[in-house]
Amino acid sequence: MSTDTIEAEPIADGRHDFDFFAGTWHVHHRRVTDALDPDCDEWIEFEGTDEVRLILNGLGNCDTLRVPELPGGGSIEGFTLRLFEPETGLWRIWWASTGRPGVLDEPVVGRFVDGVGTFECRDVVNGVELLVRYVWSDITQDSARWRQFFSFDEGASWHLNWIMTSTRTAASA
């Protein structure tokens, strides 16, 4: 058989790592009350929804996160844009919300390895320089976990400050 007729297997380059996330999700949030205080250990919990759609033929996705009622009052809406760069195999993730109107956060950059996605960047939040890390884990067809960490010491230690546990809604299953 001629080698030019054998189809090569596609390279697993990561462009479909977030495909699982398309659809509508119920999101349970657990967040520290002051993410900029590395010693803060007071947590609040609240519920929300997330609607995710694939874009650019699978090279990206965007979502709208809605929390209609925050503890203590108010609400929040957020928007995430995730884009995959085939040449590097890296994802970039941008975030904006009504919590900081008019601000598009620096993108965290990274990839999935063995089913866990780790994404990092340098950022300035309310005047505080820090490193940001997102970790995606525990991913199934119907659930996923996202965690956010801040480092105030160049990555020597990481402080968990937000956990989102997402469960696919029956309507998008």
C-alpha positions, 0 to 999 in steps of 0.5 A: 500500500502506498504511504501517500494513501494512508491518512495520518491521525489528527494531532491532539493539539487542544483545540477541542479542550473546551468543547465539553463546556458548550451549553447551559450550566447551573453554577454554584459559587464559593468565593472569599469575601476579600480576594486581595487579602491572602489571609482572608478565610471568610467565604460566601456562597451563591448560585448562578447560570452560565450559557456557553457557545462555541465560536470560530469553528471550534477555535474559541468559545464565549459565555455569559455568566449571570448571578441574579442575587449576591449575598448582601445584595446586588447581582453580577454579569460576566463575560468570558472569551476563550481563544485557541492558538493552533501554532502554540497549542495555547488557550487565552482566556479573557474576563469582563464583568459588571463587578469592574465595569469597562475593564477587560482583564489580562488574559490567562494563558495555558493548556490542558494536560492530563485532563486538567487545564492550568492558565496563568498571567500577571495582572493588577487588581485594584492597584495590587500586582499579582499572578492569577491562575485558573484551574479547570478540573473534574471535567465530565460531560455534565459537570466541571470545576473551575478555581481561581488562585492569586499569588502575591509572592511571584508564585511561591504560594497560591491562595485559592479565592473562588471556586465555581462548580458547574452542572449541566442543566437538563435543557442542554444535556 
